[in-house]
Amino acid sequence: MLEQVLRETKNWFLVPGGVHPGSYTIQDGGIALPFLQEGQYFRICGSLFNDGLHRYGPAMELLQDEAFRGAVWALAVPRAVVELAEEIAAWQKKYGAVIESPYTSESFGGYSYSKASGAGDSTGSGGWQTAFRERLNPYRKLRGI
């Protein structure tokens, strides 16, 4: 969910001078990145199998072995954004299926009905982006890298 939040805000919290283009090798599920600190988030771009957001260190998820020419972005994601992403993930788990449904239902006094609501359209109206808009706004960038 954190990667989705960063995409939504168009803000990767890139460390100044943090884009490191070059040739990289992922071997035995790991990658050596001396410019990162343990626990630091980073983004891989230009990889066939591993593009995306990762967290550096021994607890890092296993990556798919490959050699690639691309870039690694060193990020400084604020703890508040990580916690907000965790809160959004919990909200999405609880309400996601209902929000994505194209139907609205109501029942009372033994009577119930369902009708199409349009809420499940491709714009994602009514989703976590709407529910957390005000809390995401301070982190938004007009243009993001």
N, CA, C and O atoms as a GROMACS GRO file, in nm:
protein
  580
    1MET      N    1   0.082  -0.120   0.000
    1MET     CA    2   0.000   0.000   0.000
    1MET      C    3   0.086   0.126   0.000
    1MET      O    4   0.046   0.228  -0.056
    2LEU      N    5   0.205   0.119   0.062
    2LEU     CA    6   0.291   0.238   0.068
    2LEU      C    7   0.326   0.286  -0.073
    2LEU      O    8   0.326   0.406  -0.100
    3GLU      N    9   0.356   0.193  -0.163
    3GLU     CA   10   0.389   0.233  -0.300
    3GLU      C   11   0.270   0.302  -0.366
    3GLU      O   12   0.288   0.399  -0.439
    4GLN      N   13   0.149   0.253  -0.343
    4GLN     CA   14   0.030   0.316  -0.399
    4GLN      C   15   0.012   0.457  -0.344
    4GLN      O   16  -0.027   0.548  -0.418
    5VAL      N   17   0.039   0.476  -0.216
    5VAL     CA   18   0.028   0.608  -0.155
    5VAL      C   19   0.129   0.704  -0.217
    5VAL      O   20   0.096   0.819  -0.247
    6LEU      N   21   0.252   0.658  -0.236
    6LEU     CA   22   0.355   0.744  -0.296
    6LEU      C   23   0.319   0.780  -0.440
    6LEU      O   24   0.341   0.893  -0.484
    7ARG      N   25   0.262   0.684  -0.513
    7ARG     CA   26   0.217   0.713  -0.650
    7ARG      C   27   0.102   0.815  -0.649
    7ARG      O   28   0.100   0.908  -0.729
    8GLU      N   29   0.009   0.796  -0.559
    8GLU     CA   30  -0.107   0.886  -0.549
    8GLU      C   31  -0.064   1.028  -0.518
    8GLU      O   32  -0.119   1.124  -0.574
    9THR      N   33   0.034   1.044  -0.431
    9THR     CA   34   0.079   1.177  -0.393
    9THR      C   35   0.183   1.233  -0.490
    9THR      O   36   0.220   1.350  -0.482
   10LYS      N   37   0.228   1.149  -0.582
   10LYS     CA   38   0.334   1.187  -0.677
   10LYS      C   39   0.457   1.237  -0.602
   10LYS      O   40   0.526   1.328  -0.647
   11ASN      N   41   0.483   1.174  -0.488
   11ASN     CA   42   0.596   1.214  -0.404
   11ASN      C   43   0.665   1.089  -0.353
   11ASN      O   44   0.610   1.013  -0.274
   12TRP      N   45   0.788   1.068  -0.401
   12TRP     CA   46   0.866   0.951  -0.360
   12TRP      C   47   0.961   0.985  -0.246
   12TRP      O   48   1.032   0.896  -0.198
   13PHE      N   49   0.966   1.110  -0.202
   13PHE     CA   50   1.055   1.154  -0.094
   13PHE      C   51   1.200   1.117  -0.128
   13PHE      O   52   1.272   1.059  -0.047
   14LEU      N   53   1.237   1.154  -0.248
   14LEU     CA   54   1.370   1.124  -0.300
   14LEU      C   55   1.476   1.202  -0.223
   14LEU      O   56   1.464   1.323  -0.203
   15VAL      N   57   1.580   1.132  -0.180
   15VAL     CA   58   1.693   1.196  -0.114
   15VAL      C   59   1.764   1.284  -0.218
   15VAL      O   60   1.779   1.240  -0.332
   16PRO      N   61   1.806   1.405  -0.183
   16PRO     CA   62   1.880   1.487  -0.280
   16PRO      C   63   2.001   1.410  -0.335
   16PRO      O   64   2.082   1.358  -0.260
   17GLY      N   65   2.010   1.405  -0.467
   17GLY     CA   66   2.116   1.327  -0.532
   17GLY      C   67   2.094   1.177  -0.518
   17GLY      O   68   2.188   1.099  -0.531
   18GLY      N   69   1.971   1.137  -0.492
   18GLY     CA   70   1.941   0.998  -0.461
   18GLY      C   71   1.913   0.906  -0.577
   18GLY      O   72   1.888   0.787  -0.556
   19VAL      N   73   1.916   0.955  -0.701
   19VAL     CA   74   1.896   0.867  -0.817
   19VAL      C   75   2.033   0.814  -0.857
   19VAL      O   76   2.124   0.890  -0.890
   20HIS      N   77   2.047   0.682  -0.853
   20HIS     CA   78   2.175   0.616  -0.882
   20HIS      C   79   2.160   0.527  -1.005
   20HIS      O   80   2.129   0.408  -0.991
   21PRO      N   81   2.183   0.582  -1.126
   21PRO     CA   82   2.175   0.499  -1.246
   21PRO      C   83   2.298   0.410  -1.257
   21PRO      O   84   2.406   0.445  -1.209
   22GLY      N   85   2.281   0.295  -1.320
   22GLY     CA   86   2.395   0.206  -1.339
   22GLY      C   87   2.352   0.064  -1.367
   22GLY      O   88   2.234   0.036  -1.392
   23SER      N   89   2.449  -0.025  -1.363
   23SER     CA   90   2.425  -0.168  -1.381
   23SER      C   91   2.423  -0.234  -1.244
   23SER      O   92   2.512  -0.211  -1.162
   24TYR      N   93   2.323  -0.314  -1.220
   24TYR     CA   94   2.305  -0.378  -1.090
   24TYR      C   95   2.283  -0.527  -1.108
   24TYR      O   96   2.230  -0.572  -1.210
   25THR      N   97   2.326  -0.603  -1.008
   25THR     CA   98   2.305  -0.747  -1.007
   25THR      C   99   2.235  -0.785  -0.878
   25THR      O  100   2.278  -0.751  -0.768
   26ILE      N  101   2.126  -0.856  -0.894
   26ILE     CA  102   2.054  -0.911  -0.780
   26ILE      C  103   2.088  -1.059  -0.778
   26ILE      O  104   2.058  -1.133  -0.872
   27GLN      N  105   2.150  -1.102  -0.668
   27GLN     CA  106   2.197  -1.239  -0.659
   27GLN      C  107   2.154  -1.298  -0.525
   27GLN      O  108   2.161  -1.231  -0.422
   28ASP      N  109   2.110  -1.421  -0.528
   28ASP     CA  110   2.061  -1.489  -0.407
   28ASP      C  111   1.952  -1.408  -0.336
   28ASP      O  112   1.942  -1.409  -0.214
   29GLY      N  113   1.872  -1.337  -0.415
   29GLY     CA  114   1.758  -1.263  -0.362
   29GLY      C  115   1.791  -1.129  -0.300
   29GLY      O  116   1.703  -1.063  -0.245
   30GLY      N  117   1.918  -1.087  -0.308
   30GLY     CA  118   1.957  -0.961  -0.246
   30GLY      C  119   2.038  -0.874  -0.339
   30GLY      O  120   2.082  -0.918  -0.445
   31ILE      N  121   2.058  -0.751  -0.298
   31ILE     CA  122   2.134  -0.654  -0.376
   31ILE      C  123   2.216  -0.570  -0.278
   31ILE      O  124   2.165  -0.526  -0.174
   32ALA      N  125   2.342  -0.547  -0.313
   32ALA     CA  126   2.429  -0.465  -0.229
   32ALA      C  127   2.420  -0.320  -0.276
   32ALA      O  128   2.454  -0.289  -0.390
   33LEU      N  129   2.375  -0.233  -0.189
   33LEU     CA  130   2.361  -0.092  -0.220
   33LEU      C  131   2.427  -0.011  -0.109
   33LEU      O  132   2.363   0.023  -0.010
   34PRO      N  133   2.557   0.020  -0.125
   34PRO     CA  134   2.631   0.086  -0.018
   34PRO      C  135   2.582   0.227   0.016
   34PRO      O  136   2.617   0.280   0.121
   35PHE      N  137   2.503   0.287  -0.072
   35PHE     CA  138   2.454   0.423  -0.046
   35PHE      C  139   2.324   0.424   0.036
   35PHE      O  140   2.270   0.530   0.064
   36LEU      N  141   2.275   0.305   0.074
   36LEU     CA  142   2.154   0.295   0.155
   36LEU      C  143   2.187   0.251   0.296
   36LEU      O  144   2.287   0.184   0.320
   37GLN      N  145   2.102   0.289   0.389
   37GLN     CA  146   2.114   0.244   0.527
   37GLN      C  147   2.008   0.138   0.555
   37GLN      O  148   1.904   0.134   0.490
   38GLU      N  149   2.035   0.053   0.651
   38GLU     CA  150   1.941  -0.051   0.686
   38GLU      C  151   1.806   0.011   0.724
   38GLU      O  152   1.800   0.106   0.802
   39GLY      N  153   1.699  -0.044   0.668
   39GLY     CA  154   1.565   0.005   0.694
   39GLY      C  155   1.519   0.116   0.601
   39GLY      O  156   1.402   0.156   0.605
   40GLN      N  157   1.609   0.165   0.517
   40GLN     CA  158   1.575   0.275   0.425
   40GLN      C  159   1.496   0.221   0.306
   40GLN      O  160   1.526   0.113   0.254
   41TYR      N  161   1.395   0.296   0.264
   41TYR     CA  162   1.319   0.258   0.146
   41TYR      C  163   1.395   0.298   0.021
   41TYR      O  164   1.467   0.398   0.019
   42PHE      N  165   1.378   0.217  -0.085
   42PHE     CA  166   1.438   0.249  -0.214
   42PHE      C  167   1.346   0.200  -0.324
   42PHE      O  168   1.262   0.112  -0.304
   43ARG      N  169   1.363   0.258  -0.440
   43ARG     CA  170   1.282   0.223  -0.556
   43ARG      C  171   1.375   0.176  -0.667
   43ARG      O  172   1.475   0.240  -0.698
   44ILE      N  173   1.340   0.063  -0.728
   44ILE     CA  174   1.413   0.012  -0.843
   44ILE      C  175   1.334   0.048  -0.968
   44ILE      O  176   1.214   0.024  -0.976
   45CYS      N  177   1.404   0.106  -1.067
   45CYS     CA  178   1.344   0.141  -1.196
   45CYS      C  179   1.430   0.081  -1.306
   45CYS      O  180   1.552   0.090  -1.302
   46GLY      N  181   1.367   0.020  -1.405
   46GLY     CA  182   1.439  -0.035  -1.519
   46GLY      C  183   1.473  -0.182  -1.507
   46GLY      O  184   1.547  -0.235  -1.590
   47SER      N  185   1.420  -0.247  -1.407
   47SER     CA  186   1.444  -0.390  -1.387
   47SER      C  187   1.330  -0.468  -1.454
   47SER      O  188   1.218  -0.419  -1.465
   48LEU      N  189   1.361  -0.587  -1.497
   48LEU     CA  190   1.258  -0.671  -1.558
   48LEU      C  191   1.166  -0.731  -1.452
   48LEU      O  192   1.044  -0.739  -1.471
   49PHE      N  193   1.223  -0.773  -1.339
   49PHE     CA  194   1.146  -0.847  -1.238
   49PHE      C  195   1.123  -0.772  -1.107
   49PHE      O  196   1.034  -0.810  -1.031
   50ASN      N  197   1.201  -0.669  -1.078
   50ASN     CA  198   1.200  -0.613  -0.943
   50ASN      C  199   1.164  -0.466  -0.934
   50ASN      O  200   1.186  -0.405  -0.829
   51ASP      N  201   1.110  -0.407  -1.040
   51ASP     CA  202   1.070  -0.266  -1.032
   51ASP      C  203   0.975  -0.246  -0.914
   51ASP      O  204   0.888  -0.329  -0.888
   52GLY      N  205   0.994  -0.136  -0.845
   52GLY     CA  206   0.902  -0.104  -0.737
   52GLY      C  207   0.973  -0.062  -0.611
   52GLY      O  208   1.094  -0.040  -0.609
   53LEU      N  209   0.895  -0.052  -0.506
   53LEU     CA  210   0.940  -0.004  -0.376
   53LEU      C  211   0.986  -0.121  -0.290
   53LEU      O  212   0.920  -0.225  -0.284
   54HIS      N  213   1.100  -0.103  -0.223
   54HIS     CA  214   1.156  -0.206  -0.136
   54HIS      C  215   1.215  -0.139  -0.013
   54HIS      O  216   1.236  -0.018  -0.011
   55ARG      N  217   1.242  -0.220   0.089
   55ARG     CA  218   1.306  -0.169   0.211
   55ARG      C  219   1.436  -0.244   0.230
   55ARG      O  220   1.438  -0.367   0.231
   56TYR      N  221   1.544  -0.171   0.244
   56TYR     CA  222   1.678  -0.228   0.246
   56TYR      C  223   1.712  -0.290   0.381
   56TYR      O  224   1.673  -0.238   0.486
   57GLY      N  225   1.785  -0.400   0.377
   57GLY     CA  226   1.835  -0.462   0.499
   57GLY      C  227   1.806  -0.610   0.503
   57GLY      O  228   1.750  -0.667   0.409
   58PRO      N  229   1.844  -0.674   0.613
   58PRO     CA  230   1.828  -0.820   0.624
   58PRO      C  231   1.683  -0.866   0.619
   58PRO      O  232   1.655  -0.978   0.579
   59ALA      N  233   1.591  -0.781   0.660
   59ALA     CA  234   1.449  -0.818   0.658
   59ALA      C  235   1.384  -0.792   0.522
   59ALA      O  236   1.264  -0.814   0.505
   60MET      N  237   1.464  -0.745   0.424
   60MET     CA  238   1.410  -0.714   0.290
   60MET      C  239   1.353  -0.841   0.227
   60MET      O  240   1.410  -0.949   0.240
   61GLU      N  241   1.241  -0.824   0.158
   61GLU     CA  242   1.183  -0.938   0.088
   61GLU      C  243   1.282  -0.987  -0.018
   61GLU      O  244   1.363  -0.910  -0.069
   62LEU      N  245   1.274  -1.116  -0.049
   62LEU     CA  246   1.364  -1.170  -0.150
   62LEU      C  247   1.329  -1.112  -0.287
   62LEU      O  248   1.213  -1.105  -0.326
   63LEU      N  249   1.432  -1.071  -0.358
   63LEU     CA  250   1.414  -1.019  -0.493
   63LEU      C  251   1.443  -1.131  -0.592
   63LEU      O  252   1.509  -1.229  -0.559
   64GLN      N  253   1.394  -1.115  -0.713
   64GLN     CA  254   1.419  -1.212  -0.820
   64GLN      C  255   1.559  -1.187  -0.875
   64GLN      O  256   1.592  -1.074  -0.912
   65ASP      N  257   1.641  -1.290  -0.880
   65ASP     CA  258   1.778  -1.275  -0.932
   65ASP      C  259   1.776  -1.227  -1.076
   65ASP      O  260   1.700  -1.278  -1.159
   66GLU      N  261   1.859  -1.129  -1.104
   66GLU     CA  262   1.873  -1.075  -1.239
   66GLU      C  263   1.986  -0.973  -1.241
   66GLU      O  264   2.030  -0.924  -1.137
   67ALA      N  265   2.031  -0.943  -1.360
   67ALA     CA  266   2.122  -0.830  -1.383
   67ALA      C  267   2.044  -0.731  -1.469
   67ALA      O  268   1.977  -0.771  -1.564
   68PHE      N  269   2.054  -0.604  -1.437
   68PHE     CA  270   1.979  -0.504  -1.514
   68PHE      C  271   2.053  -0.373  -1.516
   68PHE      O  272   2.136  -0.344  -1.430
   69ARG      N  273   2.022  -0.295  -1.616
   69ARG     CA  274   2.071  -0.157  -1.624
   69ARG      C  275   1.951  -0.068  -1.598
   69ARG      O  276   1.852  -0.072  -1.672
   70GLY      N  277   1.960   0.012  -1.496
   70GLY     CA  278   1.847   0.096  -1.457
   70GLY      C  279   1.891   0.196  -1.353
   70GLY      O  280   2.002   0.248  -1.358
   71ALA      N  281   1.804   0.221  -1.258
   71ALA     CA  282   1.835   0.317  -1.152
   71ALA      C  283   1.777   0.269  -1.020
   71ALA      O  284   1.673   0.202  -1.016
   72VAL      N  285   1.846   0.304  -0.915
   72VAL     CA  286   1.796   0.281  -0.780
   72VAL      C  287   1.781   0.418  -0.716
   72VAL      O  288   1.875   0.498  -0.713
   73TRP      N  289   1.663   0.445  -0.664
   73TRP     CA  290   1.634   0.573  -0.600
   73TRP      C  291   1.642   0.554  -0.449
   73TRP      O  292   1.574   0.468  -0.393
   74ALA      N  293   1.724   0.632  -0.383
   74ALA     CA  294   1.730   0.633  -0.237
   74ALA      C  295   1.620   0.726  -0.186
   74ALA      O  296   1.611   0.842  -0.229
   75LEU      N  297   1.536   0.676  -0.097
   75LEU     CA  298   1.420   0.752  -0.050
   75LEU      C  299   1.430   0.780   0.100
   75LEU      O  300   1.496   0.708   0.174
   76ALA      N  301   1.364   0.884   0.141
   76ALA     CA  302   1.354   0.920   0.283
   76ALA      C  303   1.206   0.939   0.316
   76ALA      O  304   1.160   1.051   0.338
   77VAL      N  305   1.132   0.829   0.318
   77VAL     CA  306   0.988   0.833   0.341
   77VAL      C  307   0.963   0.862   0.490
   77VAL      O  308   1.010   0.786   0.575
   78PRO      N  309   0.890   0.969   0.521
   78PRO     CA  310   0.863   1.001   0.662
   78PRO      C  311   0.782   0.892   0.731
   78PRO      O  312   0.696   0.828   0.670
   79ARG      N  313   0.810   0.871   0.857
   79ARG     CA  314   0.738   0.770   0.936
   79ARG      C  315   0.587   0.798   0.933
   79ARG      O  316   0.507   0.704   0.931
   80ALA      N  317   0.548   0.924   0.933
   80ALA     CA  318   0.405   0.958   0.929
   80ALA      C  319   0.338   0.906   0.802
   80ALA      O  320   0.222   0.866   0.806
   81VAL      N  321   0.409   0.907   0.691
   81VAL     CA  322   0.354   0.857   0.565
   81VAL      C  323   0.344   0.704   0.570
   81VAL      O  324   0.246   0.648   0.522
   82VAL      N  325   0.444   0.638   0.626
   82VAL     CA  326   0.440   0.493   0.641
   82VAL      C  327   0.321   0.453   0.728
   82VAL      O  328   0.248   0.360   0.696
   83GLU      N  329   0.302   0.523   0.839
   83GLU     CA  330   0.189   0.494   0.928
   83GLU      C  331   0.055   0.522   0.862
   83GLU      O  332  -0.041   0.447   0.881
   84LEU      N  333   0.048   0.628   0.783
   84LEU     CA  334  -0.075   0.659   0.710
   84LEU      C  335  -0.105   0.548   0.609
   84LEU      O  336  -0.220   0.509   0.593
   85ALA      N  337  -0.002   0.498   0.541
   85ALA     CA  338  -0.021   0.389   0.445
   85ALA      C  339  -0.071   0.263   0.516
   85ALA      O  340  -0.154   0.190   0.462
   86GLU      N  341  -0.021   0.237   0.636
   86GLU     CA  342  -0.068   0.121   0.714
   86GLU      C  343  -0.215   0.139   0.752
   86GLU      O  344  -0.293   0.044   0.747
   87GLU      N  345  -0.251   0.260   0.790
   87GLU     CA  346  -0.391   0.290   0.824
   87GLU      C  347  -0.481   0.274   0.701
   87GLU      O  348  -0.592   0.221   0.711
   88ILE      N  349  -0.433   0.320   0.586
   88ILE     CA  350  -0.510   0.307   0.462
   88ILE      C  351  -0.527   0.160   0.426
   88ILE      O  352  -0.634   0.119   0.383
   89ALA      N  353  -0.421   0.080   0.444
   89ALA     CA  354  -0.430  -0.064   0.415
   89ALA      C  355  -0.536  -0.130   0.502
   89ALA      O  356  -0.613  -0.214   0.454
   90ALA      N  357  -0.541  -0.094   0.630
   90ALA     CA  358  -0.643  -0.150   0.720
   90ALA      C  359  -0.782  -0.106   0.677
   90ALA      O  360  -0.876  -0.186   0.678
   91TRP      N  361  -0.796   0.021   0.639
   91TRP     CA  362  -0.924   0.074   0.592
   91TRP      C  363  -0.966   0.001   0.464
   91TRP      O  364  -1.082  -0.037   0.448
   92GLN      N  365  -0.871  -0.017   0.373
   92GLN     CA  366  -0.899  -0.084   0.245
   92GLN      C  367  -0.943  -0.228   0.268
   92GLN      O  368  -1.034  -0.278   0.201
   93LYS      N  369  -0.879  -0.295   0.364
   93LYS     CA  370  -0.916  -0.433   0.395
   93LYS      C  371  -1.059  -0.440   0.448
   93LYS      O  372  -1.135  -0.532   0.416
   94LYS      N  373  -1.095  -0.341   0.529
   94LYS     CA  374  -1.228  -0.340   0.590
   94LYS      C  375  -1.338  -0.296   0.493
   94LYS      O  376  -1.445  -0.356   0.489
   95TYR      N  377  -1.311  -0.191   0.414
   95TYR     CA  378  -1.416  -0.130   0.331
   95TYR      C  379  -1.397  -0.146   0.180
   95TYR      O  380  -1.486  -0.111   0.103
   96GLY      N  381  -1.283  -0.197   0.138
   96GLY     CA  382  -1.251  -0.200  -0.004
   96GLY      C  383  -1.354  -0.269  -0.092
   96GLY      O  384  -1.392  -0.216  -0.196
   97ALA      N  385  -1.399  -0.387  -0.050
   97ALA     CA  386  -1.494  -0.462  -0.132
   97ALA      C  387  -1.626  -0.388  -0.146
   97ALA      O  388  -1.688  -0.390  -0.252
   98VAL      N  389  -1.670  -0.323  -0.039
   98VAL     CA  390  -1.796  -0.248  -0.042
   98VAL      C  391  -1.782  -0.127  -0.134
   98VAL      O  392  -1.871  -0.100  -0.215
   99ILE      N  393  -1.672  -0.055  -0.122
   99ILE     CA  394  -1.651   0.065  -0.203
   99ILE      C  395  -1.640   0.031  -0.351
   99ILE      O  396  -1.690   0.104  -0.436
  100GLU      N  397  -1.573  -0.080  -0.382
  100GLU     CA  398  -1.553  -0.119  -0.522
  100GLU      C  399  -1.678  -0.177  -0.586
  100GLU      O  400  -1.686  -0.188  -0.708
  101SER      N  401  -1.776  -0.215  -0.506
  101SER     CA  402  -1.897  -0.276  -0.559
  101SER      C  403  -1.979  -0.173  -0.638
  101SER      O  404  -1.992  -0.058  -0.596
  102PRO      N  405  -2.034  -0.216  -0.751
  102PRO     CA  406  -2.118  -0.124  -0.827
  102PRO      C  407  -2.261  -0.116  -0.773
  102PRO      O  408  -2.347  -0.053  -0.835
  103TYR      N  409  -2.288  -0.179  -0.658
  103TYR     CA  410  -2.424  -0.184  -0.605
  103TYR      C  411  -2.436  -0.116  -0.469
  103TYR      O  412  -2.342  -0.114  -0.390
  104THR      N  413  -2.555  -0.061  -0.445
  104THR     CA  414  -2.592  -0.008  -0.316
  104THR      C  415  -2.710  -0.091  -0.267
  104THR      O  416  -2.804  -0.116  -0.342
  105SER      N  417  -2.704  -0.133  -0.142
  105SER     CA  418  -2.812  -0.217  -0.087
  105SER      C  419  -2.870  -0.152   0.037
  105SER      O  420  -2.803  -0.077   0.108
  106GLU      N  421  -2.996  -0.183   0.060
  106GLU     CA  422  -3.063  -0.135   0.180
  106GLU      C  423  -3.170  -0.237   0.216
  106GLU      O  424  -3.234  -0.295   0.128
  107SER      N  425  -3.188  -0.258   0.344
  107SER     CA  426  -3.296  -0.347   0.386
  107SER      C  427  -3.359  -0.294   0.514
  107SER      O  428  -3.290  -0.242   0.602
  108PHE      N  429  -3.489  -0.308   0.523
  108PHE     CA  430  -3.562  -0.265   0.642
  108PHE      C  431  -3.698  -0.332   0.640
  108PHE      O  432  -3.758  -0.350   0.534
  109GLY      N  433  -3.747  -0.366   0.758
  109GLY     CA  434  -3.880  -0.424   0.772
  109GLY      C  435  -3.907  -0.542   0.681
  109GLY      O  436  -4.018  -0.554   0.629
  110GLY      N  437  -3.810  -0.629   0.660
  110GLY     CA  438  -3.831  -0.744   0.574
  110GLY      C  439  -3.821  -0.713   0.425
  110GLY      O  440  -3.836  -0.803   0.342
  111TYR      N  441  -3.795  -0.589   0.391
  111TYR     CA  442  -3.783  -0.549   0.251
  111TYR      C  443  -3.637  -0.512   0.224
  111TYR      O  444  -3.574  -0.444   0.305
  112SER      N  445  -3.586  -0.556   0.112
  112SER     CA  446  -3.449  -0.515   0.076
  112SER      C  447  -3.440  -0.496  -0.074
  112SER      O  448  -3.517  -0.554  -0.151
  113TYR      N  449  -3.345  -0.414  -0.115
  113TYR     CA  450  -3.323  -0.394  -0.257
  113TYR      C  451  -3.177  -0.358  -0.281
  113TYR      O  452  -3.106  -0.315  -0.191
  114SER      N  453  -3.136  -0.377  -0.404
  114SER     CA  454  -3.001  -0.338  -0.448
  114SER      C  455  -3.015  -0.266  -0.580
  114SER      O  456  -3.102  -0.298  -0.661
  115LYS      N  457  -2.928  -0.170  -0.601
  115LYS     CA  458  -2.929  -0.100  -0.729
  115LYS      C  459  -2.786  -0.060  -0.764
  115LYS      O  460  -2.700  -0.051  -0.678
  116ALA      N  461  -2.765  -0.038  -0.890
  116ALA     CA  462  -2.633   0.006  -0.934
  116ALA      C  463  -2.608   0.146  -0.880
  116ALA      O  464  -2.698   0.231  -0.879
  117SER      N  465  -2.484   0.170  -0.835
  117SER     CA  466  -2.455   0.300  -0.776
  117SER      C  467  -2.356   0.382  -0.857
  117SER      O  468  -2.348   0.504  -0.840
  118GLY      N  469  -2.282   0.317  -0.944
  118GLY     CA  470  -2.180   0.389  -1.019
  118GLY      C  471  -2.054   0.410  -0.938
  118GLY      O  472  -1.956   0.466  -0.989
  119ALA      N  473  -2.052   0.367  -0.811
  119ALA     CA  474  -1.935   0.389  -0.726
  119ALA      C  475  -1.818   0.301  -0.765
  119ALA      O  476  -1.703   0.334  -0.735
  120GLY      N  477  -1.845   0.192  -0.832
  120GLY     CA  478  -1.737   0.102  -0.868
  120GLY      C  479  -1.678   0.132  -1.004
  120GLY      O  480  -1.622   0.043  -1.067
  121ASP      N  481  -1.688   0.254  -1.051
  121ASP     CA  482  -1.636   0.287  -1.184
  121ASP      C  483  -1.484   0.296  -1.180
  121ASP      O  484  -1.423   0.288  -1.074
  122SER      N  485  -1.425   0.313  -1.296
  122SER     CA  486  -1.279   0.310  -1.308
  122SER      C  487  -1.211   0.430  -1.245
  122SER      O  488  -1.089   0.430  -1.228
  123THR      N  489  -1.285   0.532  -1.209
  123THR     CA  490  -1.222   0.649  -1.146
  123THR      C  491  -1.192   0.623  -1.000
  123THR      O  492  -1.120   0.701  -0.937
  124GLY      N  493  -1.245   0.515  -0.944
  124GLY     CA  494  -1.220   0.483  -0.804
  124GLY      C  495  -1.289   0.579  -0.709
  124GLY      O  496  -1.246   0.594  -0.595
  125SER      N  497  -1.395   0.644  -0.754
  125SER     CA  498  -1.464   0.740  -0.668
  125SER      C  499  -1.511   0.671  -0.542
  125SER      O  500  -1.565   0.560  -0.547
  126GLY      N  501  -1.491   0.736  -0.431
  126GLY     CA  502  -1.532   0.679  -0.305
  126GLY      C  503  -1.431   0.586  -0.243
  126GLY      O  504  -1.458   0.530  -0.136
  127GLY      N  505  -1.316   0.566  -0.304
  127GLY     CA  506  -1.214   0.476  -0.250
  127GLY      C  507  -1.127   0.541  -0.145
  127GLY      O  508  -1.158   0.649  -0.094
  128TRP      N  509  -1.018   0.475  -0.114
  128TRP     CA  510  -0.927   0.527  -0.011
  128TRP      C  511  -0.870   0.663  -0.048
  128TRP      O  512  -0.839   0.744   0.039
  129GLN      N  513  -0.857   0.689  -0.179
  129GLN     CA  514  -0.805   0.819  -0.223
  129GLN      C  515  -0.896   0.932  -0.177
  129GLN      O  516  -0.849   1.039  -0.138
  130THR      N  517  -1.027   0.907  -0.181
  130THR     CA  518  -1.124   1.007  -0.137
  130THR      C  519  -1.129   1.014   0.016
  130THR      O  520  -1.130   1.122   0.074
  131ALA      N  521  -1.133   0.898   0.078
  131ALA     CA  522  -1.145   0.893   0.224
  131ALA      C  523  -1.026   0.958   0.295
  131ALA      O  524  -1.041   1.014   0.403
  132PHE      N  525  -0.908   0.949   0.235
  132PHE     CA  526  -0.786   1.000   0.299
  132PHE      C  527  -0.729   1.123   0.228
  132PHE      O  528  -0.615   1.162   0.254
  133ARG      N  529  -0.808   1.184   0.140
  133ARG     CA  530  -0.759   1.297   0.061
  133ARG      C  531  -0.698   1.407   0.147
  133ARG      O  532  -0.586   1.451   0.122
  134GLU      N  533  -0.770   1.452   0.248
  134GLU     CA  534  -0.721   1.564   0.330
  134GLU      C  535  -0.592   1.529   0.403
  134GLU      O  536  -0.506   1.616   0.420
  135ARG      N  537  -0.578   1.406   0.444
  135ARG     CA  538  -0.456   1.366   0.516
  135ARG      C  539  -0.340   1.342   0.421
  135ARG      O  540  -0.224   1.350   0.462
  136LEU      N  541  -0.369   1.313   0.294
  136LEU     CA  542  -0.263   1.294   0.194
  136LEU      C  543  -0.217   1.427   0.135
  136LEU      O  544  -0.102   1.439   0.092
  137ASN      N  545  -0.305   1.526   0.134
  137ASN     CA  546  -0.275   1.654   0.068
  137ASN      C  547  -0.143   1.718   0.109
  137ASN      O  548  -0.073   1.768   0.021
  138PRO      N  549  -0.106   1.720   0.236
  138PRO     CA  550   0.021   1.785   0.271
  138PRO      C  551   0.144   1.721   0.206
  138PRO      O  552   0.249   1.784   0.196
  139TYR      N  553   0.131   1.596   0.161
  139TYR     CA  554   0.245   1.525   0.103
  139TYR      C  555   0.245   1.527  -0.050
  139TYR      O  556   0.338   1.478  -0.112
  140ARG      N  557   0.143   1.584  -0.109
  140ARG     CA  558   0.131   1.582  -0.255
  140ARG      C  559   0.232   1.676  -0.321
  140ARG      O  560   0.270   1.779  -0.266
  141LYS      N  561   0.274   1.634  -0.442
  141LYS     CA  562   0.357   1.719  -0.527
  141LYS      C  563   0.280   1.741  -0.656
  141LYS      O  564   0.207   1.652  -0.700
  142LEU      N  565   0.295   1.857  -0.716
  142LEU     CA  566   0.226   1.882  -0.842
  142LEU      C  567   0.285   1.796  -0.953
  142LEU      O  568   0.213   1.740  -1.034
  143ARG      N  569   0.416   1.787  -0.954
  143ARG     CA  570   0.484   1.700  -1.048
  143ARG      C  571   0.573   1.609  -0.965
  143ARG      O  572   0.641   1.655  -0.874
  144GLY      N  573   0.574   1.483  -0.996
  144GLY     CA  574   0.660   1.393  -0.921
  144GLY      C  575   0.760   1.324  -1.011
  144GLY      O  576   0.742   1.315  -1.132
  145ILE      N  577   0.864   1.277  -0.949
  145ILE     CA  578   0.961   1.196  -1.024
  145ILE      C  579   0.924   1.053  -0.999
  145ILE      O  580   0.990   0.963  -1.050
   0.00000   0.00000   0.00000
